Amino acid sequence: MFTRLTPPFSRRFSFRHQASRTPLVLAFLALFAALSMPASAAETTEPTCQGTDLLAAIRKSDPKAYAQIIAEGKKIPNAKGLFWKIEKRGQKPSWLFGTMHVSDPRVLKISPATRRAFLGAKVLVLESDQLLDLGKARLLAFTKPDMMMMPAGKRIEDFLTEDQKQLVNSTLTAKGAPLSAVNYLRPWLVANIAGASCKSSPEAAARKGVAVLDQQLALEAVKRKLPIKGLETVEEQYGAINSMSLEAQIKGLLEAITSAKQLRDIDETTVELYKAGDLRPLSPLLRRFSRDDKAMPADAYAEFESVVIIKRNHTMAERAAAYLAEGNAFIAVGALHLQGEEGLVELFRNQGFKVTRVN
């Protein structure tokens, strides 16, 4: 899941933080990107577009607001730093690296300290060890009809007004997949078709011959004959999204269509923050730019945060424990899985480890 920094959603990460209520849709779409599906069989080229760094813009236009964003971001635990050392007496140290699931050159260049730890590790632990064969993993996941199909008797159009139905249909038709053809698919799958993001998904990057950061680590591990382990399966990741209410997924679909420019700006802002190794301003910045959005009630975001983010964080922490006990593990997951009171840094500390930021 930013999870980002997961989006991405995600997407390239997964946006989450107990004290900050980033709108559900932006988190949701970031996660779609992090677990991205092919845009469409009819779409053979990537959209070319460039977003605006929102934080840089507001720093120039409204210094007071910028200072407030920075101050709010400093309250988020463990949101600064991408690389952490995990230690416990009697065990060899392990490492935690926050990734961004893109192939942007600004993201792919990792620090010398991070590379040294990776090269010296005895196991690479990713969100999923199926990353190098996503097509096969998706195929296995989608052999279960309830993974990709709406519940019996439900259609996407049942949740849309007439105007919304026309908007969704016209957007999808332009992409070669009219609503009638996808009416029984899960809304989050259709949102991935409808929302053309400028981020490079694993599949899109593969078409270009460029691997996203997580894949590059996996490819290098294969060359070095370094074991690769996963904390989740692709089926579990899709299942987490499916556990969201259909109403929330429909809102994500609609926003994928109507907020393309905003999402491009978020993409660019997130990459710049990731490059700086400091994600603290991200959530307060997004809150500011969407404070007038009444479409996403707090309980809807709480649902997303609880099911798709926090629950997955706890699962990852529990499954990582065995690798940490053996020592010298290099754990690489979406960077926003690290931060917050129930992020991996704090969860590992709760397991008795000393976790310190390296850079």
Kinemage of the C-alpha trace (Angstrom):
@kinemage 1
@onewidth
@group {chain A} dominant
@subgroup {mainchain}
@vectorlist {calphas} color= white
{ca met a 1} P 0.000 0.000 0.000
{ca phe a 2} P 2.642 5.496 -0.971
{ca thr a 3} L 0.961 1.024 0.184
{ca arg a 4} P 2.466 5.649 -3.552
{ca leu a 5} L 5.186 5.749 -0.631
{ca thr a 6} L 1.745 2.509 -0.937
{ca pro a 7} L -0.262 5.103 -4.289
{ca pro a 8} L 0.573 3.710 -4.236
{ca phe a 9} L -2.119 4.588 -3.748
{ca ser a 10} L 1.026 3.592 -4.290
{ca arg a 11} L 0.661 4.754 -5.013
{ca arg a 12} L 2.916 4.683 -4.847
{ca phe a 13} L 2.538 4.397 -1.187
{ca ser a 14} L -0.415 3.934 1.055
{ca phe a 15} L -1.399 7.126 2.784
{ca arg a 16} L -2.030 6.658 6.439
{ca his a 17} L -1.609 8.364 9.767
{ca gln a 18} L -3.736 8.197 12.886
{ca ala a 19} L -3.609 11.914 13.571
{ca ser a 20} L -4.083 13.115 9.998
{ca arg a 21} L -7.189 12.447 7.957
{ca thr a 22} L -5.979 12.528 4.388
{ca pro a 23} L -9.093 12.264 2.185
{ca leu a 24} L -9.984 8.679 1.443
{ca val a 25} L -9.974 9.087 -2.297
{ca leu a 26} L -6.394 10.323 -2.541
{ca ala a 27} L -5.173 7.531 -0.320
{ca phe a 28} L -7.322 5.063 -2.205
{ca leu a 29} L -6.018 6.088 -5.614
{ca ala a 30} L -2.456 6.020 -4.375
{ca leu a 31} L -2.984 2.444 -3.271
{ca phe a 32} L -4.521 1.563 -6.649
{ca ala a 33} L -1.271 2.667 -8.224
{ca ala a 34} L 0.817 0.703 -5.758
{ca leu a 35} L -1.112 -2.466 -6.636
{ca ser a 36} L -1.766 -1.331 -10.179
{ca met a 37} L -3.618 -3.246 -12.821
{ca pro a 38} L -3.109 -2.820 -16.588
{ca ala a 39} L -4.836 0.319 -17.788
{ca ser a 40} L -6.694 -1.297 -20.657
{ca ala a 41} L -6.117 -3.783 -23.407
{ca ala a 42} L -6.808 -0.962 -25.839
{ca glu a 43} L -4.355 1.448 -24.257
{ca thr a 44} L -0.832 0.903 -25.512
{ca thr a 45} L 0.885 4.142 -24.577
{ca glu a 46} L 1.574 5.872 -21.290
{ca pro a 47} L 0.081 9.321 -20.686
{ca thr a 48} L 2.700 12.034 -20.829
{ca cys a 49} L 2.142 14.804 -18.330
{ca gln a 50} L 3.935 16.717 -15.639
{ca gly a 51} L 2.520 17.746 -12.305
{ca thr a 52} L 3.352 20.695 -10.073
{ca asp a 53} L 5.196 20.438 -6.770
{ca leu a 54} L 2.410 21.691 -4.506
{ca leu a 55} L 4.637 22.258 -1.495
{ca ala a 56} L 7.114 24.359 -3.465
{ca ala a 57} L 4.257 26.383 -4.927
{ca ile a 58} L 2.643 27.126 -1.585
{ca arg a 59} L 5.998 28.020 -0.073
{ca lys a 60} L 6.201 30.882 -2.576
{ca ser a 61} L 2.557 31.916 -2.580
{ca asp a 62} L 1.662 31.568 1.110
{ca pro a 63} L 4.641 31.363 3.515
{ca lys a 64} L 2.342 31.310 6.543
{ca ala a 65} L 0.433 28.279 5.275
{ca tyr a 66} L 3.715 26.616 4.355
{ca ala a 67} L 5.001 27.082 7.909
{ca gln a 68} L 1.803 25.563 9.289
{ca ile a 69} L 2.122 22.520 6.998
{ca ile a 70} L 5.714 21.969 8.112
{ca ala a 71} L 4.742 22.309 11.780
{ca glu a 72} L 1.892 19.799 11.439
{ca gly a 73} L 4.111 17.361 9.575
{ca lys a 74} L 6.682 17.359 12.371
{ca lys a 75} L 4.061 15.784 14.648
{ca ile a 76} L 3.907 12.611 12.539
{ca pro a 77} L 6.136 9.934 14.080
{ca asn a 78} L 8.853 8.396 11.915
{ca ala a 79} L 7.839 10.226 8.717
{ca lys a 80} L 11.348 11.576 8.171
{ca gly a 81} L 13.892 9.105 6.860
{ca leu a 82} L 13.695 6.215 4.421
{ca phe a 83} L 16.298 3.893 5.880
{ca trp a 84} L 16.303 2.421 9.400
{ca lys a 85} L 18.490 0.030 11.385
{ca ile a 86} L 16.752 -2.653 13.462
{ca glu a 87} L 18.681 -4.046 16.427
{ca lys a 88} L 18.209 -6.390 19.381
{ca arg a 89} L 20.783 -7.795 21.761
{ca gly a 90} L 22.035 -11.179 20.622
{ca gln a 91} L 20.801 -10.771 17.035
{ca lys a 92} L 22.466 -9.447 13.922
{ca pro a 93} L 21.048 -6.083 12.825
{ca ser a 94} L 18.458 -5.910 10.068
{ca trp a 95} L 17.377 -3.025 7.881
{ca leu a 96} L 14.106 -1.327 6.925
{ca phe a 97} L 13.908 0.643 3.685
{ca gly a 98} L 10.915 2.687 2.558
{ca thr a 99} L 10.390 2.455 -1.189
{ca met a 100} L 8.256 4.237 -3.726
{ca his a 101} L 6.735 1.966 -6.359
{ca val a 102} L 7.805 3.976 -9.405
{ca ser a 103} L 10.554 3.945 -12.008
{ca asp a 104} L 11.203 7.700 -11.802
{ca pro a 105} L 14.999 8.219 -11.945
{ca arg a 106} L 14.764 10.539 -8.935
{ca val a 107} L 13.505 7.605 -6.875
{ca leu a 108} L 15.717 4.838 -8.212
{ca lys a 109} L 18.957 6.303 -6.883
{ca ile a 110} L 19.333 4.938 -3.344
{ca ser a 111} L 21.850 6.150 -0.785
{ca pro a 112} L 25.294 4.513 -0.434
{ca ala a 113} L 24.431 3.349 3.106
{ca thr a 114} L 21.243 1.714 1.883
{ca arg a 115} L 23.061 -0.027 -0.951
{ca arg a 116} L 25.781 -1.323 1.348
{ca ala a 117} L 23.197 -2.839 3.678
{ca phe a 118} L 21.343 -4.388 0.756
{ca leu a 119} L 24.493 -5.874 -0.729
{ca gly a 120} L 25.465 -7.348 2.626
{ca ala a 121} L 22.042 -8.768 3.567
{ca lys a 122} L 21.265 -12.471 3.579
{ca val a 123} L 17.602 -12.099 2.570
{ca leu a 124} L 15.477 -9.509 0.783
{ca val a 125} L 11.982 -9.138 2.222
{ca leu a 126} L 9.435 -7.299 0.047
{ca glu a 127} L 5.748 -6.568 0.389
{ca ser a 128} L 5.263 -9.449 -2.034
{ca asp a 129} L 7.752 -11.934 -3.440
{ca gln a 130} L 5.476 -12.191 -6.490
{ca leu a 131} L 6.651 -8.812 -7.740
{ca leu a 132} L 8.698 -10.226 -10.610
{ca asp a 133} L 5.759 -12.183 -11.990
{ca leu a 134} L 2.732 -9.995 -11.339
{ca gly a 135} L 0.867 -11.347 -14.349
{ca lys a 136} L 0.906 -14.883 -12.994
{ca ala a 137} L 0.091 -13.669 -9.466
{ca arg a 138} L -2.910 -11.685 -10.693
{ca leu a 139} L -4.103 -14.620 -12.750
{ca leu a 140} L -4.014 -16.841 -9.682
{ca ala a 141} L -5.794 -14.223 -7.587
{ca phe a 142} L -8.510 -13.689 -10.157
{ca thr a 143} L -9.335 -17.365 -10.483
{ca lys a 144} L -11.575 -16.578 -7.522
{ca pro a 145} L -14.595 -14.738 -8.960
{ca asp a 146} L -15.264 -12.700 -5.826
{ca met a 147} L -11.792 -11.189 -6.116
{ca met a 148} L -12.676 -9.199 -9.230
{ca met a 149} L -16.467 -9.388 -9.554
{ca met a 150} L -19.129 -7.394 -7.733
{ca pro a 151} L -21.275 -9.296 -5.209
{ca ala a 152} L -24.182 -11.193 -6.783
{ca gly a 153} L -26.855 -8.879 -8.117
{ca lys a 154} L -24.708 -5.729 -7.865
{ca arg a 155} L -23.568 -3.480 -10.699
{ca ile a 156} L -21.458 -0.335 -10.676
{ca glu a 157} L -24.272 1.666 -12.251
{ca asp a 158} L -26.532 0.825 -9.308
{ca phe a 159} L -24.414 3.217 -7.221
{ca leu a 160} L -24.366 6.076 -9.748
{ca thr a 161} L -26.734 8.916 -10.500
{ca glu a 162} L -27.687 9.349 -14.135
{ca asp a 163} L -25.160 12.149 -14.568
{ca gln a 164} L -22.438 10.089 -12.927
{ca lys a 165} L -23.314 7.113 -15.096
{ca gln a 166} L -22.895 9.199 -18.232
{ca leu a 167} L -19.588 10.603 -17.002
{ca val a 168} L -18.193 7.172 -16.153
{ca asn a 169} L -19.420 5.630 -19.381
{ca ser a 170} L -17.989 8.372 -21.607
{ca thr a 171} L -14.620 8.198 -19.840
{ca leu a 172} L -14.419 4.424 -20.051
{ca thr a 173} L -15.659 4.315 -23.639
{ca ala a 174} L -12.801 6.635 -24.634
{ca lys a 175} L -10.427 4.080 -23.139
{ca gly a 176} L -11.995 1.165 -24.990
{ca ala a 177} L -13.953 -0.246 -22.046
{ca pro a 178} L -17.531 1.122 -21.875
{ca leu a 179} L -19.420 0.809 -18.620
{ca ser a 180} L -21.546 -1.989 -20.026
{ca ala a 181} L -18.392 -4.088 -20.417
{ca val a 182} L -17.123 -3.564 -16.854
{ca asn a 183} L -20.376 -3.074 -14.956
{ca tyr a 184} L -19.885 -6.204 -12.873
{ca leu a 185} L -16.218 -5.627 -12.010
{ca arg a 186} L -15.111 -4.298 -8.648
{ca pro a 187} L -15.120 -0.468 -8.737
{ca trp a 188} L -11.451 -0.225 -7.719
{ca leu a 189} L -10.474 -2.237 -10.788
{ca val a 190} L -12.502 0.063 -13.018
{ca ala a 191} L -11.010 3.109 -11.299
{ca asn a 192} L -7.609 1.925 -12.412
{ca ile a 193} L -8.865 1.883 -16.000
{ca ala a 194} L -10.576 5.256 -15.708
{ca gly a 195} L -7.835 7.180 -13.955
{ca ala a 196} L -4.804 7.668 -16.189
{ca ser a 197} L -2.026 8.581 -13.786
{ca cys a 198} L 1.435 9.705 -14.824
{ca lys a 199} L 3.029 7.367 -12.320
{ca ser a 200} L 4.811 4.336 -13.691
{ca ser a 201} L 3.169 1.168 -12.507
{ca pro a 202} L 5.190 -2.051 -12.461
{ca glu a 203} L 3.418 -3.210 -15.611
{ca ala a 204} L 3.798 0.130 -17.395
{ca ala a 205} L 7.442 0.300 -16.456
{ca ala a 206} L 7.959 -3.228 -17.739
{ca arg a 207} L 6.549 -2.219 -21.113
{ca lys a 208} L 9.197 0.494 -21.221
{ca gly a 209} L 11.893 -1.917 -20.099
{ca val a 210} L 12.346 -0.102 -16.782
{ca ala a 211} L 11.680 -1.721 -13.413
{ca val a 212} L 10.194 0.185 -10.496
{ca leu a 213} L 12.369 0.531 -7.405
{ca asp a 214} L 11.079 -2.581 -5.636
{ca gln a 215} L 11.494 -4.651 -8.792
{ca gln a 216} L 15.020 -3.378 -9.302
{ca leu a 217} L 15.919 -4.598 -5.831
{ca ala a 218} L 14.336 -7.961 -6.610
{ca leu a 219} L 16.136 -8.256 -9.951
{ca glu a 220} L 19.472 -7.486 -8.340
{ca ala a 221} L 18.741 -10.012 -5.606
{ca val a 222} L 18.126 -12.672 -8.254
{ca lys a 223} L 21.467 -11.901 -9.888
{ca arg a 224} L 23.196 -12.191 -6.509
{ca lys a 225} L 21.255 -15.366 -5.686
{ca leu a 226} L 19.899 -13.595 -2.613
{ca pro a 227} L 16.687 -15.227 -1.282
{ca ile a 228} L 13.539 -13.126 -1.779
{ca lys a 229} L 10.648 -13.385 0.660
{ca gly a 230} L 7.266 -11.680 0.754
{ca leu a 231} L 5.159 -10.345 3.616
{ca glu a 232} L 1.903 -10.573 1.641
{ca thr a 233} L 0.510 -12.202 -1.452
{ca val a 234} L -1.006 -10.238 -4.308
{ca glu a 235} L -4.284 -11.962 -3.492
{ca glu a 236} L -4.131 -10.600 0.051
{ca gln a 237} L -3.413 -7.109 -1.240
{ca tyr a 238} L -6.378 -7.204 -3.586
{ca gly a 239} L -8.476 -8.707 -0.826
{ca ala a 240} L -7.675 -5.747 1.413
{ca ile a 241} L -9.051 -3.361 -1.197
{ca asn a 242} L -12.082 -5.563 -1.776
{ca ser a 243} L -12.883 -5.381 1.915
{ca met a 244} L -13.611 -1.685 1.503
{ca ser a 245} L -17.280 -0.823 1.139
{ca leu a 246} L -18.604 -0.575 -2.407
{ca glu a 247} L -19.706 2.997 -1.697
{ca ala a 248} L -16.143 4.009 -0.875
{ca gln a 249} L -14.842 2.252 -3.994
{ca ile a 250} L -17.395 4.062 -6.156
{ca lys a 251} L -16.237 7.406 -4.763
{ca gly a 252} L -12.714 6.417 -5.659
{ca leu a 253} L -13.824 5.626 -9.206
{ca leu a 254} L -15.502 9.002 -9.613
{ca glu a 255} L -12.503 10.872 -8.236
{ca ala a 256} L -10.167 8.960 -10.535
{ca ile a 257} L -12.062 10.561 -13.391
{ca thr a 258} L -12.526 14.081 -12.036
{ca ser a 259} L -9.221 14.703 -10.227
{ca ala a 260} L -6.577 13.811 -12.821
{ca lys a 261} L -4.749 17.149 -12.566
{ca gln a 262} L -4.718 17.059 -8.778
{ca leu a 263} L -3.384 13.518 -8.814
{ca arg a 264} L -0.568 14.526 -11.181
{ca asp a 265} L 0.378 17.291 -8.762
{ca ile a 266} L 0.319 14.851 -5.861
{ca asp a 267} L 2.529 12.478 -7.850
{ca glu a 268} L 5.117 15.184 -8.429
{ca thr a 269} L 4.979 16.466 -4.855
{ca thr a 270} L 5.372 12.972 -3.438
{ca val a 271} L 8.389 12.216 -5.623
{ca glu a 272} L 10.083 15.426 -4.519
{ca leu a 273} L 9.422 14.699 -0.850
{ca tyr a 274} L 10.640 11.136 -1.259
{ca lys a 275} L 13.795 12.361 -2.955
{ca ala a 276} L 14.388 14.598 0.069
{ca gly a 277} L 13.774 11.664 2.422
{ca asp a 278} L 11.171 13.619 4.388
{ca leu a 279} L 7.495 12.766 3.953
{ca arg a 280} L 6.268 14.714 6.959
{ca pro a 281} L 4.623 17.558 4.985
{ca leu a 282} L 2.625 15.228 2.725
{ca ser a 283} L -0.469 14.497 4.809
{ca pro a 284} L -0.997 18.063 6.113
{ca leu a 285} L -0.442 19.389 2.592
{ca leu a 286} L -3.089 17.067 1.156
{ca arg a 287} L -5.495 17.994 3.938
{ca arg a 288} L -5.101 21.645 3.066
{ca phe a 289} L -5.754 21.145 -0.636
{ca ser a 290} L -8.845 19.049 -0.016
{ca arg a 291} L -10.378 20.572 3.099
{ca asp a 292} L -13.399 21.716 1.106
{ca asp a 293} L -14.057 18.240 -0.245
{ca lys a 294} L -17.210 17.063 1.537
{ca ala a 295} L -17.529 13.850 -0.459
{ca met a 296} L -15.425 11.773 1.908
{ca pro a 297} L -16.753 11.532 5.464
{ca ala a 298} L -14.354 10.818 8.311
{ca asp a 299} L -15.817 7.375 8.870
{ca ala a 300} L -15.050 6.398 5.276
{ca tyr a 301} L -11.399 7.283 5.699
{ca ala a 302} L -11.366 5.514 9.059
{ca glu a 303} L -12.580 2.408 7.218
{ca phe a 304} L -9.785 2.676 4.680
{ca glu a 305} L -7.159 3.337 7.314
{ca ser a 306} L -8.255 0.475 9.529
{ca val a 307} L -8.709 -2.225 6.891
{ca val a 308} L -6.247 -1.375 4.139
{ca ile a 309} L -3.455 0.287 6.083
{ca ile a 310} L -3.252 -0.478 9.783
{ca lys a 311} L -4.334 -4.093 9.491
{ca arg a 312} L -1.736 -4.682 6.772
{ca asn a 313} L 0.961 -2.971 8.852
{ca his a 314} L 0.303 -5.366 11.719
{ca thr a 315} L 0.335 -8.343 9.349
{ca met a 316} L 3.655 -7.234 7.861
{ca ala a 317} L 5.197 -6.704 11.295
{ca glu a 318} L 4.089 -10.134 12.498
{ca arg a 319} L 5.399 -11.902 9.409
{ca ala a 320} L 8.661 -9.971 9.441
{ca ala a 321} L 9.433 -11.132 12.972
{ca ala a 322} L 10.944 -14.451 11.833
{ca tyr a 323} L 13.330 -12.721 9.432
{ca leu a 324} L 14.333 -10.183 12.080
{ca ala a 325} L 15.035 -13.013 14.525
{ca glu a 326} L 17.456 -14.573 12.042
{ca gly a 327} L 19.112 -11.194 11.508
{ca asn a 328} L 20.651 -9.354 8.554
{ca ala a 329} L 17.340 -9.038 6.701
{ca phe a 330} L 16.779 -6.170 4.267
{ca ile a 331} L 13.081 -5.287 4.410
{ca ala a 332} L 11.804 -3.006 1.640
{ca val a 333} L 8.178 -1.830 1.672
{ca gly a 334} L 6.273 1.289 0.652
{ca ala a 335} L 7.676 4.215 2.637
{ca leu a 336} L 4.409 5.276 4.208
{ca his a 337} L 4.129 1.860 5.831
{ca leu a 338} L 6.923 3.046 8.098
{ca gln a 339} L 5.356 6.131 9.626
{ca gly a 340} L 2.744 6.816 12.268
{ca glu a 341} L 1.906 5.322 15.630
{ca glu a 342} L 1.000 2.009 13.977
{ca gly a 343} L 3.609 2.060 11.257
{ca leu a 344} L 6.323 -0.562 10.997
{ca val a 345} L 8.940 1.464 12.852
{ca glu a 346} L 6.762 1.651 15.961
{ca leu a 347} L 5.496 -1.909 15.575
{ca phe a 348} L 9.043 -3.253 15.447
{ca arg a 349} L 9.879 -1.213 18.529
{ca asn a 350} L 6.898 -2.806 20.234
{ca gln a 351} L 8.466 -6.184 19.422
{ca gly a 352} L 11.482 -5.184 21.494
{ca phe a 353} L 13.761 -3.909 18.751
{ca lys a 354} L 15.755 -0.717 18.737
{ca val a 355} L 14.897 1.043 15.474
{ca thr a 356} L 16.979 4.082 14.518
{ca arg a 357} L 17.015 6.232 11.428
{ca val a 358} L 20.175 5.855 9.347
{ca asn a 359} L 19.463 8.660 6.889
